[in-house]
Amino acid sequence: LLEFRDEALSKVMQAISRSYDVEVRYESGIPTTKRFTGNFSRKSNIQKILNQLTSQNIHSAFDGKVITIMH
């Protein structure tokens, strides 16, 4: 289980990157004000995780092995 409590988005994405072997890119630099609270099963599909981030107003796109964070 990946669990986060008021963590910086950069730390959340770093953990996802390591767990799912994907690259994370930031469209407009790393956001410093975005925070995330929630958890993911390490067995979850990456798209399900990105949908959960979207529900917290964090928008992303996934293309194969690259997640792009848009803010």
C-alpha positions in Angstrom: 0.0 0.0 0.0 1.2 3.5 -0.9 -0.2 5.8 1.7 0.2 9.6 1.8 -0.9 12.2 4.3 -0.7 15.8 3.1 2.4 15.0 1.0 3.8 17.2 -1.6 2.8 16.1 -5.1 6.4 15.7 -6.1 6.9 13.0 -3.3 3.7 11.2 -4.3 4.8 11.1 -8.0 8.3 10.0 -7.0 6.8 7.0 -5.1 4.5 6.2 -8.1 7.4 6.4 -10.5 9.5 3.9 -8.5 6.6 1.6 -7.8 5.4 1.4 -11.4 8.6 2.0 -13.3 7.4 5.1 -15.1 8.8 8.5 -15.8 7.1 11.6 -14.4 7.3 14.9 -16.2 5.8 18.3 -15.2 4.3 20.4 -17.9 5.0 23.7 -16.1 7.6 22.7 -13.5 7.1 20.9 -10.2 4.1 22.4 -8.4 5.0 23.5 -4.9 1.5 24.1 -3.5 -0.2 20.8 -4.6 -0.6 18.3 -1.7 -2.2 14.9 -1.7 -3.8 12.7 0.9 -4.9 9.2 0.0 -3.6 5.7 -0.6 -3.2 3.3 -3.5 -2.7 -0.5 -3.6 0.5 -1.3 -5.3 -1.5 -3.7 -7.4 -3.8 -1.0 -8.7 -3.8 -0.1 -12.4 -1.9 3.1 -13.1 -4.9 4.6 -14.8 -7.0 4.1 -11.6 -4.3 5.9 -9.6 -4.3 8.8 -12.0 -8.1 9.0 -11.8 -7.8 9.3 -8.0 -5.3 12.1 -8.4 -7.7 13.8 -10.8 -10.5 13.6 -8.2 -8.2 15.8 -6.0 -7.7 18.4 -8.8 -4.4 17.1 -10.0 -4.5 16.6 -13.8 -2.3 14.2 -15.7 -1.8 12.3 -19.0 -0.3 8.9 -19.4 1.4 7.7 -22.5 3.0 4.3 -22.2 5.8 4.8 -19.7 5.5 8.6 -19.1 3.1 10.5 -16.8 2.8 14.2 -17.5 1.4 16.4 -14.7 -0.5 19.4 -15.9 -1.3 22.3 -13.6 
